[in-house]
Amino acid sequence: MTQKLLIRDLTLRDGQQSSFATRMTQKQIDRVLPFYKDANFYAMEVWGGAVPDAVMRYLNENPWDRLEKIKAAIGSASKLTALSRGRNLFGYAPYTDEIIEGFCRNSIESGLSIMRIFDALNDVDNVKSTIKYVKKYGGMADCAVCYTIDPKYPKLSFFDRLKGKRNPKPVFTNDYFLDKAKQMATLGADMVTIKDMSGLISPSRIAELIPLFKQNLSIPVDFHTHCTPGYGLGAVLMAIIKGVDIVDTNIWNFAGGTGAPAIELIYIFCKKLGVELDVNMEAVAKINKELFYIRKELEAFDATKQFPNPFNPLTDKLPANVDKEFDNAIVAAKANDEEALLAACHAIEAYFNFPKPNELVKKAEVPGGMYSNMVAQLKQLNSMDILEKAMELIPTVRLAAGLPPLVTPTSQIVGAQAVNCAIDLKAGKPMYSNVSNQFVNLVKGEYGKTPMPIDPEFRFKIAGTREEIPYDTIKNQTQPNPELPEAGGVKLAATEKEVLLLELFPLVAKNFLTKQKVE
């Protein structure tokens, strides 16, 4: 039986968020939608993540309009998907079940088919409500297990070992990830995604995880990664060879670098492997042609400004030496030769002028966004001289905080606290003399259960309590919804959808809705 691979296109959400600060306007999106209708992607990620906030904050556009306009153009040609942060939905704090239910119902009524649901701590309790309400209203629950790795702990000296000191045993084992996936399947997940937001999953690791998931789960498995440290293309090829059901890709001009691999490269690999791929590549080429001009329009937000060389796999013939690299990559992947696989993939990416692997991210084994935020924090404080020390302290801070996965927002919380601790030491003060409110809340338990228990004495030192205290949504107050005299006395939020925006993004939605009503 021929292996079939499904594609989730990320271009209009994760693609533009990873590379262009979520600045695509509705007019720009409208230009590519007629071609998307013909492209035959299994799914298109178009909403959630930073989109609902960013389109109001920066573009003065209505997030609900975006979803509904895309649905009107695409119809049933592809399933529309969104990314949700569990109890945090698309916002930055846990919300009540009433708000979660309202968002799930309205999203599905507005055209959403699949909600991808994750929790930054992989705390399954934090995704239960969203799964329940997505399924209640006829949507599909795509439950994501956040991939992360154990820190590299400092080597223990002979005397440390003599005193009985030991570094912790690995937490993020294959069994850890499988256990999370099984729990989500039990809760009703329609599919499970291995979600690697940092691009740190190596081809050899995905080669272990895909067969393990396929053998132990009866639902489809999706793989999501990024190309930042140079593993992305090789890891996706390996996942395909190992039998993954769905992979996430971007279209050529929005692919590579901090984004996901290009569908065009995956198409070539699938042709060579005899894997069935029902994507209309002629339509993809038309989308890509328009994306070239859209990317030029987004130049102010383009971090690399490095366009890949023009390429259409249907009409352009590969030079023999480049074609050979695709064959080399397949041979290496089948032989589990990671070094040769990565060398071939990097040669392919270099030929097409995709960004080089970020060696700093690869070596530090932290997400690119976390590293750049730490650098920005230190530059602001004129303390770049302690960057190395701050990086060195990440494993210590992360371990003390219960070893949270390094994904948003916990990666930023741990990174900022490592910087604070490095500043403390430089000033001759004890570590944790300065702690952020977010770090206090993480240690207290407000974000959920951490993968490792936090030492009660450390929790008491940081948060003033030895017991874990989960976030209590009873503290949430309904946002004010006044009448606007300047708009003839209409309510700031007149519909349920507007009320939901106000609850999730109080200040941003207030400014946006006021402008809309007054104008």
C-alpha positions in Angstrom: 0.0 0.0 0.0 1.4 3.4 -1.0 2.3 5.7 1.9 0.3 8.9 1.8 1.4 12.1 3.4 -0.9 15.0 4.4 0.4 18.6 4.6 -0.7 21.4 7.0 0.4 24.7 5.4 1.6 27.2 8.0 2.3 30.2 5.8 -0.6 32.4 6.8 -0.1 32.0 10.6 3.1 30.5 11.9 4.9 31.3 8.7 4.3 35.0 8.8 4.5 35.1 12.6 7.9 33.4 12.7 9.5 35.5 10.0 7.5 38.8 9.6 6.1 39.6 13.1 2.5 38.7 12.1 2.1 41.7 9.9 0.3 40.3 6.9 -2.8 42.4 6.2 -6.2 41.0 5.2 -5.7 42.6 1.7 -2.4 40.7 1.3 -4.0 37.4 2.4 -7.0 38.0 0.0 -4.5 38.0 -2.9 -3.5 34.4 -2.3 -6.8 32.8 -1.2 -8.1 32.0 -4.7 -4.9 29.9 -5.3 -5.1 28.3 -1.9 -8.6 27.0 -2.7 -7.0 25.0 -5.5 -3.9 23.9 -3.6 -5.6 20.9 -1.8 -3.7 21.2 1.4 -5.1 18.9 4.1 -5.2 21.9 6.4 -4.2 25.5 6.6 -3.1 27.2 9.8 -4.6 30.7 9.6 -5.6 31.8 13.1 -4.7 31.8 16.8 -1.2 32.2 18.1 -0.3 35.9 17.9 -2.8 36.6 15.1 -5.9 37.7 17.1 -3.8 40.2 19.2 -1.5 41.4 16.3 -4.2 42.1 13.7 -6.0 44.4 16.2 -2.8 45.9 17.7 -0.9 46.7 14.6 -3.3 46.4 11.6 -6.5 47.8 13.0 -8.3 44.6 11.7 -10.9 42.4 13.3 -9.6 38.8 14.1 -13.1 37.3 13.6 -13.3 38.9 10.1 -10.0 37.4 9.2 -11.1 33.9 10.0 -14.6 34.3 8.3 -13.1 35.8 5.1 -10.6 33.0 4.8 -13.4 30.4 5.3 -15.6 32.1 2.7 -12.8 31.9 0.2 -11.6 28.4 1.0 -14.9 26.7 1.7 -14.3 23.0 2.4 -11.2 22.7 0.2 -8.9 22.6 3.2 -9.5 22.4 7.0 -8.8 25.7 8.7 -6.7 25.4 11.9 -5.7 27.7 14.8 -3.2 27.4 17.6 -4.5 27.7 21.2 -2.4 27.9 24.4 -4.7 25.7 26.4 -6.3 27.6 29.3 -4.6 30.8 28.0 -6.3 30.5 24.6 -4.7 33.2 22.5 -4.0 35.5 25.4 -1.5 35.6 28.3 -3.3 34.4 31.4 -5.6 31.5 32.3 -9.3 32.0 31.5 -12.6 30.7 32.9 -14.4 27.8 31.3 -17.1 30.2 30.2 -14.6 32.2 28.1 -12.9 29.1 26.7 -16.3 27.7 25.7 -17.3 31.0 24.0 -14.1 31.2 22.0 -14.3 27.5 20.9 -17.9 27.8 19.8 -17.5 31.1 18.0 -14.2 29.9 16.3 -15.9 26.8 14.9 -19.0 28.7 13.9 -16.7 31.2 12.1 -15.1 28.4 10.0 -12.5 26.7 12.1 -12.2 22.9 11.7 -9.1 22.0 13.8 -7.9 23.6 17.1 -4.3 22.8 17.9 -4.1 22.9 21.7 -0.8 22.9 23.7 0.3 23.9 27.2 3.7 25.4 27.8 4.3 23.0 30.8 2.8 19.9 29.0 0.3 20.0 31.9 -2.5 17.9 30.5 -5.0 19.5 33.0 -4.5 22.8 31.2 -5.8 21.5 27.9 -8.8 19.5 29.2 -11.4 22.3 28.9 -10.4 23.3 25.3 -10.5 19.7 24.1 -14.0 19.3 25.7 -15.5 22.5 24.1 -13.8 22.1 20.7 -15.4 18.6 20.4 -18.7 19.7 21.8 -19.2 22.2 18.9 -18.0 19.8 16.2 -14.3 20.7 15.8 -11.3 18.5 15.8 -8.9 18.6 18.8 -5.3 18.4 17.7 -3.3 18.0 20.9 0.3 19.0 20.8 3.1 17.7 23.0 5.7 20.4 23.3 9.1 19.0 22.6 12.0 20.1 24.7 15.3 18.7 26.0 17.0 18.3 29.3 19.6 21.0 30.1 23.3 20.3 29.9 24.2 20.4 33.6 27.7 21.5 34.7 30.1 18.6 35.1 30.5 17.5 38.7 33.9 17.5 40.2 35.4 14.4 41.9 34.8 15.9 45.3 31.2 16.7 44.4 30.6 13.1 43.5 32.5 12.0 46.7 29.9 14.1 48.7 27.1 12.2 46.9 26.1 15.0 44.6 24.3 13.8 41.4 22.9 15.6 38.4 19.2 14.8 37.9 18.2 11.9 35.7 16.8 12.8 32.3 13.1 13.9 32.4 12.3 14.5 28.7 12.6 10.9 27.6 10.7 9.2 24.8 8.4 7.7 27.4 7.7 11.1 28.8 6.4 12.4 25.5 4.5 9.2 24.7 2.8 9.3 28.1 1.6 12.9 27.5 0.3 11.9 24.0 -1.6 8.9 25.5 -3.2 11.1 28.2 -4.4 13.5 25.5 -5.7 10.6 23.4 -7.7 9.4 26.4 -9.2 12.9 26.7 -10.5 12.7 23.2 -7.7 14.1 20.9 -8.5 13.5 17.3 -4.8 13.7 16.4 -1.5 14.4 18.2 1.3 16.7 17.2 4.9 16.5 18.2 5.4 20.3 18.4 9.0 21.5 18.3 8.7 25.3 18.4 12.5 25.8 18.7 13.7 23.4 15.9 15.8 21.6 18.5 14.6 18.1 17.6 17.3 16.1 15.8 16.6 13.6 13.0 17.8 10.8 15.2 15.3 11.8 18.0 12.3 12.0 15.6 13.3 8.7 14.2 12.7 7.2 17.7 9.5 9.2 18.5 7.5 8.7 15.3 7.5 4.8 15.4 6.8 4.9 19.1 3.8 7.2 18.7 2.5 5.2 15.7 2.8 1.9 17.6 1.0 3.1 20.7 -1.6 5.5 19.4 -4.6 4.9 17.1 -4.9 8.5 15.9 -2.9 10.4 13.3 0.5 11.9 14.2 1.6 15.3 13.0 5.1 16.7 13.1 5.8 20.4 13.5 9.3 21.9 13.6 11.4 24.9 12.6 14.7 25.3 10.7 16.5 27.7 13.1 19.4 25.5 14.3 19.6 23.5 11.1 17.7 20.3 11.9 14.3 21.1 10.4 14.5 19.7 6.8 16.4 16.6 7.9 14.0 15.9 10.8 10.9 16.2 8.5 12.5 13.9 5.9 13.2 11.4 8.7 9.6 11.7 10.1 8.3 10.9 6.6 10.5 7.8 6.2 9.4 6.7 9.7 5.7 6.9 8.7 4.4 10.2 10.1 0.8 11.0 8.9 1.0 14.8 8.6 3.9 17.4 8.4 3.8 21.1 8.7 5.4 23.2 6.0 5.6 26.8 4.6 5.6 27.9 1.0 9.0 28.7 -0.5 9.3 32.5 0.0 8.1 32.2 3.7 10.1 29.0 4.4 13.4 28.1 6.1 15.3 30.1 8.7 13.1 30.7 11.7 10.2 29.1 9.8 9.3 25.5 8.8 10.8 23.7 5.8 9.5 24.4 2.3 6.7 22.3 0.8 8.6 22.4 -2.5 11.6 20.5 -0.9 9.2 18.0 0.8 7.5 17.5 -2.6 10.9 16.5 -4.2 11.6 14.1 -1.4 8.1 12.5 -1.6 8.5 12.0 -5.4 11.8 10.2 -4.9 10.4 8.1 -2.0 7.2 7.2 -3.9 5.1 8.8 -1.1 1.7 10.1 -2.3 1.3 13.8 -1.8 -2.1 15.2 -3.0 -1.0 18.9 -3.1 -1.6 20.8 -6.3 1.9 22.2 -6.8 0.8 24.4 -9.7 -1.5 26.3 -7.3 1.4 26.4 -4.8 3.6 28.1 -7.5 0.9 30.7 -8.0 0.7 31.4 -4.2 4.5 31.6 -4.0 4.7 34.1 -6.9 2.4 36.4 -5.0 4.2 35.8 -1.7 7.4 37.1 -3.3 5.8 40.5 -3.7 4.1 40.4 -0.3 7.4 39.6 1.4 8.9 42.7 -0.3 6.0 44.7 1.1 6.8 43.3 4.6 10.5 44.3 4.3 10.4 46.4 7.5 9.5 43.3 9.5 11.7 40.8 7.6 14.5 39.8 10.0 16.9 38.2 7.4 15.8 40.0 4.1 17.3 36.9 2.5 15.1 35.5 -0.2 15.6 32.0 -1.4 16.6 31.6 -5.0 13.5 31.4 -7.3 12.5 27.7 -7.8 9.5 25.8 -9.1 9.9 22.0 -8.8 7.4 21.4 -11.7 9.3 23.5 -14.2 12.9 23.9 -13.0 15.4 21.1 -13.4 17.8 20.5 -10.6 21.6 20.5 -11.3 22.9 16.9 -11.1 25.0 17.6 -8.0 22.0 19.1 -6.2 19.7 16.3 -7.2 22.3 13.9 -5.9 22.1 15.7 -2.5 18.4 14.8 -2.2 19.3 11.1 -2.9 22.2 11.3 -0.4 19.8 12.7 2.2 17.3 9.8 1.7 20.1 7.2 1.8 21.5 8.7 5.0 18.0 9.0 6.7 17.3 5.3 5.9 20.6 4.3 7.3 20.1 6.5 10.4 23.3 8.4 9.6 22.4 11.8 11.1 25.7 13.5 10.2 25.4 12.6 6.5 21.7 13.5 6.5 22.3 17.0 7.9 25.3 17.6 5.6 23.1 16.8 2.5 20.2 18.9 3.8 22.4 21.8 4.6 24.0 21.6 1.1 20.4 21.7 -0.4 19.5 24.7 1.6 22.7 26.5 0.8 22.2 26.0 -2.9 18.7 27.6 -2.7 20.0 30.4 -0.4 18.0 29.6 2.6 19.4 31.0 5.9 22.3 29.1 7.4 21.8 27.2 10.7 21.9 29.4 13.7 25.0 28.0 15.5 24.4 30.0 18.7 20.9 28.5 19.1 22.2 25.0 18.2 25.1 25.2 20.7 23.1 26.8 23.5 20.2 24.5 22.9 17.7 27.2 23.7 15.0 28.7 21.4 16.2 31.6 19.1 13.5 33.9 20.6 14.7 33.2 24.1 18.3 33.9 23.2 17.5 37.2 21.4 15.3 38.4 24.3 18.2 37.8 26.8 20.5 39.7 24.5 18.0 42.6 24.2 17.5 42.6 28.0 21.3 42.8 28.7 21.9 45.5 26.0 19.2 47.6 27.7 21.0 47.2 31.0 24.5 47.8 29.4 25.5 44.4 30.7 26.5 42.4 27.6 29.6 41.3 29.5 27.5 38.8 31.6 25.7 37.1 28.7 27.9 34.0 28.9 27.2 33.8 32.7 23.5 34.2 32.1 23.5 31.4 29.5 25.5 29.2 31.9 22.8 29.8 34.6 19.9 28.7 32.5 20.1 25.0 33.5 20.3 26.0 37.2 17.3 28.4 37.1 15.3 26.0 35.0 15.9 23.1 37.3 15.0 25.2 40.4 11.7 26.1 38.6 10.7 22.5 38.0 12.4 22.1 34.6 9.7 23.8 32.5 9.9 23.2 28.7 11.6 26.0 26.9 8.6 27.2 24.9 6.6 30.5 25.1 6.0 31.9 27.8 8.2 29.8 30.1 11.3 30.1 27.9 11.1 33.9 28.3 10.5 33.7 32.1 13.5 31.4 32.6 15.7 33.4 30.3 14.9 36.7 32.0 15.5 35.2 35.5 18.8 33.8 34.4 19.8 37.4 33.4 18.6 38.7 36.8 20.6 36.0 38.6 23.8 36.9 36.6 23.3 40.6 37.5 22.8 39.6 41.2 26.1 37.7 41.1 28.0 40.5 39.4 26.7 42.9 42.1 27.9 40.5 44.8 24.4 39.6 45.8 22.9 36.1 46.2 21.0 34.7 43.2 17.3 35.4 43.2 17.8 38.8 45.0 15.7 40.1 42.0 12.9 38.0 40.7 10.2 38.8 38.1 6.5 38.5 38.9 6.2 35.9 36.2 9.0 33.8 37.8 7.2 34.1 41.2 4.0 32.9 39.6 5.7 30.1 37.7 7.3 28.8 41.0 4.0 29.3 42.9 2.2 27.1 40.5 0.0 29.6 38.7 1.0 28.3 35.3 0.3 24.7 36.2 2.3 21.6 37.2 5.9 21.6 36.3 7.6 18.4 34.9 9.6 18.1 38.1 8.3 19.0 41.6 9.7 22.3 42.9 11.5 22.1 46.2 9.1 23.5 48.8 11.9 25.5 50.5 12.8 27.2 47.2 9.1 27.9 46.5 8.8 29.5 50.0 11.9 31.6 49.3 10.6 32.9 46.0 6.8 32.9 46.4 6.2 32.9 50.2 4.4 29.5 50.1 5.6 25.9 50.5 2.4 24.6 48.9 1.7 24.8 45.2 -1.1 27.4 44.6 -2.7 27.0 41.1 -4.1 30.1 39.4 -7.7 30.7 40.5 -9.8 32.0 37.6 -12.3 33.3 40.2 -9.9 36.2 40.5 -10.7 37.1 36.9 -12.9 40.2 36.7 -15.2 40.8 33.8 -13.8 43.7 31.7 -15.7 47.0 31.7 -18.0 47.4 28.7 -19.1 51.0 28.8 -21.3 52.9 26.4 -19.4 55.2 24.0 -21.1 58.7 23.9 -18.8 59.7 21.1 -20.2 56.8 19.0 -23.9 57.6 19.8 -24.1 55.6 23.0 -23.4 52.2 21.5 -21.6 49.6 23.7 -17.9 49.2 23.4 -18.4 45.5 22.8 -21.9 45.0 21.2 -21.6 41.3 20.3 -20.4 38.1 22.0 -17.4 38.0 19.7 -16.4 41.6 20.7 -16.9 40.8 24.4 -14.6 37.8 24.0 -11.9 40.0 22.4 -12.2 42.4 25.3 -11.8 39.6 27.9 -8.6 38.3 26.2 -7.0 41.5 25.2 -8.5 44.2 27.4 -6.4 47.2 26.4 -5.7 46.2 22.7 -9.4 45.3 22.1 -10.6 48.4 23.9 -8.5 50.7 21.6 -9.5 48.7 18.5 -13.2 48.6 19.2 -13.3 52.3 20.2 -11.7 53.2 16.9 -14.1 51.0 15.0 -17.2 52.4 16.7 -16.2 56.0 16.5 -15.2 55.9 12.9 
